[in-house]
Amino acid sequence: MSDNKFGQIPMVDLKEELRLIRDPVLSMLTEVLDSGDYILGDKGEQLEKQLAQYVNASYGLGVANGTDALQLSLRALNIGPGDEVITTPFTFFASGEAIAQVGAKPVFVDIEEETYNIDPSKIEQAITQNTKAIIAVHLYGQSAKMKEIVEIAKTHHLRVIEDACQAIGTEYDGKRIGAIGDIGCFSFFPSKNLGAFGDAGLVVTNQKQLHEKLSELRNHGSEKKYHHSSIGMNSRLDEFQAAVLLVKLYYLDIFLHKRKEVANRYTEHLSHLFKTPRTTDNREHTFHQYCIELDNRDELAAALKDHGIASAIYYPIPLHLQEAFHYLHYKEGDFPIAEKTAKRILALPISPMLSFQKQDYIISTVKRFMETNG
């Protein structure tokens, strides 16, 4: 019998977050309604400027979602059929999907065992004459080793796209990620650390030519209305989502600090039981997810569910073993660290709104399970 007095504890408590920001959000949305300007308006421009400044990039461009951000970035770099793009197999499907969408070939490289990010020491052996770029994913909110990745890219004349969809606000060597490579991509899916009330995304760059190309591509290949110089996409960030994000951006650093507090508390109480997230001095972690690793992952997830506590597996099947990528002819055993991690990883609830009382209940439930089953 569950001793849960809190009701269901979700992975991210968006309802509780809304209680905090409801009034300023409604005020901002009312401004949009009254303006009659719903696409590519003032709120979107404000958001682009503020987020570019936030990550120390020269240019920001709002797009429809994080997946489009990745695809537009590849297209802006003229990557397409016959080209290869190196990335990690342990990430959300969109990281590989975007490569395939532009007609290029995803080439996977195994991950670091400690951080779950792409292992730079294994990248060079995957480079061929067809390699054009590296997509570095900052998984769960922790930066990849950008110094090593950028150095490899320079040596081999490759472009670097940062998939920062889970890592807004994360720092690497004192710099916020996103503006370290050629292009940075962000997702504002509602559950992200900076989340909209629907789909939304952003692309940042320090290169004017890339910004102009991205701007054209997101709007049907059009720089001037009804004049289309290329085949683009309809991937414009609407004013309602921009308005929501402007409000939530004000709270972002406060929320990130709270996430770190929650993560540190988990680690303090649970690190002796199983593998908990590792952090380093120059690679910050903003904890979009707090992932533990253990052999009896599925049993713990079931026990948490019985006690009204959500958990999630990010990700149960590495990209190279996904049915959609069978045509690449990868097989089980090709990337052993990613495959082992997929069988052991489990995310616990983490949110700026997670109270210490609820977290204590989660921790005590996990400890009881481990005492019996560890």
C-alpha positions as CSV (number, residue, x, y, z in Angstrom):
1,M,0.0,0.0,0.0
2,S,1.3,3.4,-1.0
3,D,2.0,6.0,1.8
4,N,1.9,8.8,-0.7
5,K,0.1,11.9,0.7
6,F,1.0,14.1,-2.2
7,G,-1.0,12.6,-5.0
8,Q,0.7,11.8,-8.3
9,I,4.2,13.4,-8.6
10,P,4.9,14.1,-12.2
11,M,8.3,14.3,-13.9
12,V,7.8,18.1,-14.3
13,D,5.1,20.0,-12.5
14,L,3.9,22.5,-15.2
15,K,0.6,23.2,-13.4
16,E,2.5,24.3,-10.3
17,E,4.8,26.5,-12.4
18,L,1.8,28.1,-14.1
19,R,0.4,29.1,-10.7
20,L,3.5,31.2,-10.2
21,I,3.6,32.9,-13.6
22,R,-0.1,33.0,-14.5
23,D,-0.7,36.7,-14.1
24,P,2.4,38.0,-16.1
25,V,1.7,35.3,-18.8
26,L,-1.9,36.4,-19.2
27,S,-0.9,40.0,-19.3
28,M,1.6,39.3,-22.1
29,L,-0.8,37.1,-24.1
30,T,-3.4,39.9,-23.9
31,E,-0.9,42.3,-25.4
32,V,-0.5,39.9,-28.3
33,L,-4.2,39.5,-28.7
34,D,-4.8,43.2,-28.7
35,S,-1.9,43.8,-31.2
36,G,-3.5,41.7,-33.9
37,D,0.0,40.7,-34.9
38,Y,0.5,36.9,-34.5
39,I,3.4,35.8,-36.7
40,L,6.9,37.4,-36.9
41,G,6.0,40.3,-34.7
42,D,7.5,42.4,-31.9
43,K,7.4,39.7,-29.2
44,G,9.3,37.3,-31.5
45,E,12.0,39.9,-32.2
46,Q,12.3,40.7,-28.5
47,L,12.8,37.1,-27.7
48,E,15.4,36.5,-30.4
49,K,17.4,39.5,-29.2
50,Q,17.2,38.6,-25.5
51,L,18.0,34.9,-26.0
52,A,20.9,35.7,-28.3
53,Q,22.2,38.0,-25.7
54,Y,21.6,35.4,-23.0
55,V,23.8,32.8,-24.7
56,N,26.3,35.5,-26.0
57,A,25.5,35.0,-29.7
58,S,25.4,37.7,-32.3
59,Y,22.1,36.5,-33.8
60,G,19.0,34.6,-32.7
61,L,16.2,33.3,-34.8
62,G,12.9,31.9,-33.6
63,V,11.6,28.8,-35.3
64,A,8.7,26.4,-34.9
65,N,10.5,23.7,-32.8
66,G,13.8,22.2,-31.9
67,T,13.7,19.6,-34.7
68,D,13.3,22.3,-37.3
69,A,16.2,24.2,-35.7
70,L,18.4,21.2,-36.4
71,Q,17.1,20.7,-39.9
72,L,17.4,24.4,-40.8
73,S,20.9,24.5,-39.5
74,L,22.0,21.6,-41.7
75,R,20.3,23.1,-44.7
76,A,21.9,26.5,-44.0
77,L,25.3,24.8,-44.1
78,N,24.4,23.2,-47.5
79,I,24.5,19.7,-46.1
80,G,22.5,17.2,-48.1
81,P,22.6,14.0,-50.2
82,G,26.0,12.4,-50.3
83,D,27.2,14.1,-47.1
84,E,27.8,12.5,-43.7
85,V,27.2,14.1,-40.3
86,I,28.6,12.6,-37.1
87,T,26.5,12.5,-33.9
88,T,25.7,10.4,-30.9
89,P,23.4,7.4,-30.9
90,F,22.3,8.1,-27.4
91,T,19.9,11.1,-27.7
92,F,16.4,12.0,-28.7
93,F,15.5,10.7,-32.2
94,A,15.4,14.2,-33.7
95,S,19.2,14.6,-33.6
96,G,19.6,11.8,-36.1
97,E,16.3,12.4,-37.9
98,A,17.2,15.9,-38.9
99,I,20.3,14.6,-40.7
100,A,18.2,12.0,-42.6
101,Q,15.6,14.6,-43.4
102,V,18.1,16.7,-45.5
103,G,19.2,13.5,-47.3
104,A,22.5,13.2,-45.5
105,K,23.8,10.1,-43.7
106,P,23.9,9.9,-39.9
107,V,27.2,8.5,-38.6
108,F,27.2,7.5,-35.0
109,V,30.0,7.6,-32.4
110,D,29.7,6.0,-28.9
111,I,29.3,8.1,-25.8
112,E,31.3,8.8,-22.6
113,E,30.4,6.4,-19.8
114,E,30.3,9.2,-17.2
115,T,28.3,12.0,-18.9
116,Y,26.5,10.1,-21.7
117,N,27.7,12.7,-24.3
118,I,29.5,11.9,-27.5
119,D,33.1,10.8,-26.8
120,P,35.5,13.1,-28.7
121,S,38.3,10.5,-28.6
122,K,36.2,8.3,-31.0
123,I,35.2,11.0,-33.5
124,E,38.2,11.1,-35.8
125,Q,38.0,7.4,-36.7
126,A,34.5,8.0,-38.0
127,I,35.5,10.9,-40.3
128,T,35.5,10.2,-44.0
129,Q,35.9,12.4,-47.1
130,N,32.1,12.8,-47.1
131,T,31.9,14.1,-43.5
132,K,30.7,17.7,-43.4
133,A,29.7,18.3,-39.8
134,I,29.4,17.2,-36.2
135,I,26.2,17.5,-34.2
136,A,27.3,17.7,-30.5
137,V,24.3,17.0,-28.2
138,H,24.4,18.5,-24.7
139,L,22.4,15.7,-23.2
140,Y,20.2,16.0,-20.1
141,G,21.6,19.6,-19.6
142,Q,25.3,18.8,-19.4
143,S,27.8,20.2,-21.9
144,A,29.7,18.0,-24.3
145,K,33.5,18.4,-24.5
146,M,33.3,21.4,-26.9
147,K,37.0,22.3,-26.9
148,E,38.0,18.9,-28.2
149,I,35.1,18.7,-30.6
150,V,35.8,22.2,-32.1
151,E,39.5,21.3,-32.4
152,I,38.7,18.1,-34.3
153,A,36.3,20.1,-36.6
154,K,38.9,22.7,-37.4
155,T,41.5,20.1,-38.2
156,H,39.2,18.4,-40.6
157,H,37.4,21.5,-41.9
158,L,34.0,20.4,-40.5
159,R,31.1,22.5,-39.2
160,V,29.8,22.1,-35.6
161,I,26.1,22.3,-34.7
162,E,25.3,22.3,-31.1
163,D,22.1,20.4,-30.2
164,A,21.4,22.4,-27.1
165,C,17.7,21.5,-27.0
166,Q,18.0,20.2,-23.4
167,A,20.6,22.6,-22.2
168,I,19.6,26.3,-22.3
169,G,21.7,28.2,-19.8
170,T,24.4,25.5,-19.4
171,E,28.0,26.7,-19.4
172,Y,31.2,25.2,-20.7
173,D,34.5,26.8,-19.6
174,G,32.5,29.8,-18.4
175,K,30.6,30.3,-21.8
176,R,27.0,29.5,-22.3
177,I,26.6,26.7,-24.8
178,G,24.9,27.3,-28.2
179,A,27.3,30.0,-29.5
180,I,30.5,27.9,-29.3
181,G,30.0,26.0,-32.6
182,D,28.8,27.4,-35.9
183,I,25.1,27.1,-35.0
184,G,23.3,26.4,-31.8
185,C,19.8,24.8,-31.7
186,F,17.3,25.1,-28.8
187,S,13.9,23.5,-28.1
188,F,11.2,25.1,-26.0
189,F,9.0,22.1,-25.8
190,P,6.8,22.6,-22.6
191,S,8.9,20.3,-20.4
192,K,12.2,21.9,-21.2
193,N,14.0,24.1,-18.7
194,L,12.7,27.0,-20.7
195,G,9.4,25.7,-22.1
196,A,6.7,27.3,-24.1
197,F,3.0,26.4,-24.0
198,G,3.4,24.4,-27.2
199,D,6.2,23.8,-29.7
200,A,8.8,26.4,-30.2
201,G,12.6,26.6,-30.9
202,L,15.5,28.9,-31.6
203,V,18.7,29.0,-33.7
204,V,21.7,31.1,-32.8
205,T,24.9,31.9,-34.6
206,N,27.7,34.4,-34.6
207,Q,27.9,34.4,-38.4
208,K,25.9,37.0,-40.3
209,Q,25.7,35.0,-43.5
210,L,24.3,31.9,-41.7
211,H,21.8,34.1,-39.9
212,E,20.5,35.5,-43.2
213,K,20.3,32.1,-44.8
214,L,18.5,30.7,-41.8
215,S,16.1,33.6,-41.8
216,E,15.3,33.0,-45.4
217,L,14.9,29.2,-45.0
218,R,12.5,29.4,-42.1
219,N,10.1,31.6,-44.1
220,H,9.6,29.5,-47.3
221,G,13.0,30.6,-48.7
222,S,11.8,34.2,-48.8
223,E,13.7,37.3,-47.8
224,K,11.2,39.6,-49.5
225,K,7.5,38.8,-49.4
226,Y,6.4,36.6,-52.4
227,H,10.0,36.5,-53.7
228,H,11.5,33.0,-53.1
229,S,15.2,32.5,-53.7
230,S,15.3,29.0,-52.4
231,I,13.0,26.1,-51.3
232,G,12.5,26.7,-47.6
233,M,10.2,25.7,-44.8
234,N,7.3,27.2,-42.8
235,S,9.0,27.3,-39.4
236,R,8.1,30.5,-37.8
237,L,7.8,31.1,-34.1
238,D,4.4,32.5,-33.3
239,E,3.8,35.5,-31.1
240,F,1.9,33.7,-28.4
241,Q,4.8,31.3,-27.7
242,A,7.3,34.1,-27.9
243,A,5.2,36.0,-25.3
244,V,5.2,33.0,-23.0
245,L,8.9,32.5,-23.4
246,L,9.6,36.2,-22.7
247,V,7.9,35.9,-19.3
248,K,9.6,32.5,-18.5
249,L,13.0,33.8,-19.5
250,Y,12.8,36.2,-16.6
251,Y,12.7,33.3,-14.2
252,L,15.1,31.0,-16.0
253,D,18.2,31.5,-13.9
254,I,16.2,31.2,-10.7
255,F,14.7,28.0,-12.0
256,L,18.1,26.6,-13.1
257,H,19.5,27.3,-9.6
258,K,16.5,25.4,-8.1
259,R,17.1,22.5,-10.4
260,K,20.7,22.2,-9.3
261,E,19.6,22.3,-5.6
262,V,17.2,19.4,-6.3
263,A,19.9,17.5,-8.2
264,N,22.5,18.0,-5.5
265,R,20.0,16.8,-2.9
266,Y,19.3,13.6,-4.8
267,T,23.0,13.0,-5.2
268,E,23.7,13.6,-1.5
269,H,21.2,11.0,-0.5
270,L,21.4,8.4,-3.3
271,S,24.9,8.3,-4.7
272,H,25.9,5.5,-2.4
273,L,23.2,3.3,-3.9
274,F,23.8,3.5,-7.6
275,K,25.3,5.7,-10.3
276,T,24.2,9.3,-10.1
277,P,25.1,12.2,-12.5
278,R,28.7,13.2,-12.6
279,T,29.7,16.8,-13.0
280,T,33.1,18.4,-13.7
281,D,34.6,21.9,-13.1
282,N,34.4,23.1,-16.7
283,R,31.3,21.3,-17.9
284,E,28.2,22.5,-16.1
285,H,25.0,20.6,-15.7
286,T,21.6,22.3,-15.6
287,F,19.6,19.1,-15.1
288,H,16.9,19.0,-17.7
289,Q,16.9,15.4,-16.5
290,Y,18.3,13.8,-13.4
291,C,19.2,10.3,-14.5
292,I,20.4,7.4,-12.4
293,E,21.8,4.1,-13.6
294,L,21.2,0.7,-12.1
295,D,20.7,-2.9,-13.2
296,N,17.2,-3.3,-11.9
297,R,15.9,-0.1,-13.5
298,D,12.6,-1.5,-14.6
299,E,11.8,-2.9,-11.1
300,L,12.5,0.5,-9.5
301,A,10.4,2.3,-12.1
302,A,7.5,-0.1,-11.3
303,A,7.9,0.5,-7.5
304,L,7.9,4.3,-8.0
305,K,4.7,4.0,-10.1
306,D,3.1,2.0,-7.3
307,H,3.8,4.9,-5.0
308,G,2.5,7.6,-7.3
309,I,5.9,8.7,-8.5
310,A,6.6,9.2,-12.2
311,S,9.9,8.2,-13.8
312,A,11.0,7.9,-17.4
313,I,13.6,6.2,-19.6
314,Y,15.7,8.6,-21.7
315,Y,16.3,6.6,-24.0
316,P,15.4,2.9,-24.2
317,I,16.7,2.3,-27.7
318,P,19.8,3.9,-29.1
319,L,19.4,5.5,-32.5
320,H,21.6,3.0,-34.4
321,L,19.1,0.2,-33.3
322,Q,16.0,2.1,-34.2
323,E,13.9,0.5,-37.0
324,A,14.0,3.8,-39.0
325,F,17.8,3.6,-39.2
326,H,18.1,-0.1,-40.2
327,Y,19.2,1.1,-43.6
328,L,22.4,2.3,-42.1
329,H,23.3,-1.4,-41.3
330,Y,24.4,-0.9,-37.7
331,K,24.0,-3.8,-35.4
332,E,23.9,-4.6,-31.7
333,G,27.3,-4.3,-30.2
334,D,28.5,-1.5,-32.4
335,F,28.2,1.1,-29.6
336,P,28.4,-0.9,-26.4
337,I,28.4,2.1,-23.9
338,A,25.2,3.6,-25.4
339,E,23.6,0.1,-25.5
340,K,24.4,-0.7,-21.9
341,T,23.3,2.8,-20.7
342,A,19.9,2.4,-22.5
343,K,19.2,-0.7,-20.4
344,R,20.1,0.9,-17.1
345,I,19.1,4.6,-17.3
346,L,16.2,6.0,-15.3
347,A,15.1,9.6,-14.8
348,L,13.6,10.8,-11.5
349,P,11.3,13.8,-11.2
350,I,13.1,17.1,-11.3
351,S,11.5,20.5,-11.5
352,P,12.0,24.0,-9.9
353,M,8.6,23.3,-8.4
354,L,9.5,20.1,-6.7
355,S,9.2,20.7,-2.9
356,F,11.7,19.3,-0.5
357,Q,8.8,17.3,1.1
358,K,8.0,15.6,-2.2
359,Q,11.6,15.0,-2.9
360,D,12.1,13.5,0.5
361,Y,9.2,11.1,-0.2
362,I,10.9,10.1,-3.6
363,I,14.2,9.6,-1.9
364,S,12.8,7.5,0.9
365,T,10.8,5.4,-1.6
366,V,13.9,4.7,-3.6
367,K,15.9,3.9,-0.5
368,R,13.3,1.4,0.7
369,F,13.3,-0.3,-2.7
370,M,17.1,-0.5,-2.7
371,E,17.2,-2.0,0.8
372,T,15.1,-4.8,-0.4
373,N,16.2,-5.2,-4.0
374,G,19.6,-3.5,-4.2
